[in-house]
Amino acid sequence: MESEVSGLLGRVAQLVETAGIPFMVAGSFTSTAHCLPRSTQDP
């Protein structure tokens, strides 16, 4: 899973950088890419 998410994020980052679009990746994508569990703690 980690390599799939990292690969996806890498491709997206390359596309937006090439287009000159400022961006920031946040939320569950970043925690998954760093192999950290993320719980939404929904009721």
C-alpha positions in Angstrom: 0.0 0.0 0.0 2.8 2.4 0.9 4.4 2.2 -2.5 1.1 2.7 -4.3 0.3 5.9 -2.3 3.8 7.2 -2.6 3.7 6.5 -6.4 0.4 8.3 -6.7 1.5 11.3 -4.7 4.7 11.5 -6.7 2.9 11.5 -10.0 0.4 14.2 -8.8 3.2 16.3 -7.4 5.1 16.2 -10.6 2.1 17.2 -12.7 1.1 20.2 -10.5 4.8 21.3 -10.2 5.1 21.1 -14.0 1.9 23.2 -14.4 3.3 25.8 -11.9 0.5 25.2 -9.4 1.3 25.7 -5.7 0.1 22.8 -3.7 0.2 21.1 -0.3 -0.7 17.5 0.5 -2.4 17.0 3.8 -4.7 14.7 5.8 -4.9 11.0 5.4 -2.7 11.0 2.2 0.2 12.3 4.1 -0.2 10.1 7.1 -0.6 7.0 4.9 2.5 8.0 2.9 4.5 8.2 6.1 2.9 4.9 7.4 1.2 6.5 10.3 -2.3 5.4 11.4 -5.0 8.0 11.2 -8.2 7.6 13.1 -11.1 10.0 12.5 -12.6 9.1 15.8 -16.1 9.4 14.3 -18.9 8.3 16.7 
